[in-house]
Amino acid sequence: MNAEQVISLAESGVWTVLMVSGPLLLIALSLGLLVSIFQATTQIQEQTLAFIPKIVGVFVALVFFGPWMLSQLLEFTYQIFNNLHRVVG
């Protein structure tokens, strides 16, 4: 296994992680920003107020994006297993 194969495998792994975690992170970020703006305008400084919308939003996004995320992870796993003979030998 040469350096190009290692770099290609690492690049593919990082890209897969970014693609799979991206939607959930963007939803959590946007909900956190909306709650922060709401807290700033109403001057409500309750720390636990930010967690509930994020948890609910990420859960709903996980239900919505879950099948797609699983298919992306399975595709990456299939690629690794199909090219295992190149990596090991």
C-alpha positions in Angstrom: 0.0 0.0 0.0 1.6 3.2 -1.1 1.2 6.8 0.0 -1.3 7.6 -2.8 -3.6 4.9 -1.8 -3.5 5.9 1.9 -4.2 9.6 1.0 -7.0 8.6 -1.3 -8.6 6.4 1.4 -8.2 9.1 4.0 -9.7 11.7 1.6 -12.6 9.5 0.9 -13.2 8.8 4.6 -13.1 12.5 5.5 -15.4 13.4 2.6 -17.9 10.7 3.8 -17.8 12.0 7.4 -18.4 15.6 6.2 -21.3 14.5 3.9 -22.9 12.4 6.6 -22.5 14.8 9.5 -23.1 18.0 7.5 -26.9 18.2 7.5 -27.2 17.5 11.2 -24.5 20.0 12.1 -26.1 22.7 9.9 -29.5 22.2 11.4 -28.1 22.3 14.9 -26.1 25.5 14.0 -29.1 27.2 12.5 -31.4 26.3 15.4 -28.8 27.5 17.9 -28.4 30.8 16.0 -32.2 31.3 16.0 -32.5 30.5 19.7 -29.7 32.9 20.5 -31.3 35.7 18.5 -34.6 35.0 20.3 -32.8 35.1 23.7 -31.1 38.3 22.8 -34.2 40.1 21.7 -36.4 38.9 24.6 -33.5 39.1 27.1 -34.3 35.6 28.4 -31.1 34.2 29.7 -32.1 30.6 30.4 -29.3 28.2 29.6 -31.5 25.2 29.0 -33.7 27.0 26.5 -31.1 26.4 23.7 -30.9 22.6 24.2 -34.5 21.6 23.6 -34.9 23.0 20.1 -31.6 21.6 19.0 -32.3 18.2 20.3 -35.7 18.1 18.7 -34.4 19.5 15.4 -31.5 17.1 15.2 -33.8 14.2 16.0 -36.2 15.2 13.2 -33.3 15.7 10.8 -31.9 12.3 11.8 -35.3 10.7 11.0 -35.4 12.6 7.7 -31.8 12.2 6.6 -31.1 8.8 8.3 -31.7 6.6 5.3 -29.5 8.8 3.1 -26.8 8.9 5.8 -26.9 5.1 6.1 -26.7 4.6 2.3 -23.6 6.9 2.2 -21.9 4.9 5.0 -22.8 1.6 3.3 -21.5 2.8 0.0 -18.2 3.8 1.6 -18.0 0.5 3.4 -18.6 -1.4 0.2 -15.9 0.5 -1.6 -13.4 -0.4 1.2 -14.4 -4.1 1.1 -14.3 -4.3 -2.7 -10.9 -2.7 -2.8 -9.5 -4.7 0.2 -7.3 -6.8 -2.1 -5.5 -3.6 -3.2 -5.1 -2.4 0.3 -3.9 -5.6 2.0 -1.9 -7.2 -0.8 
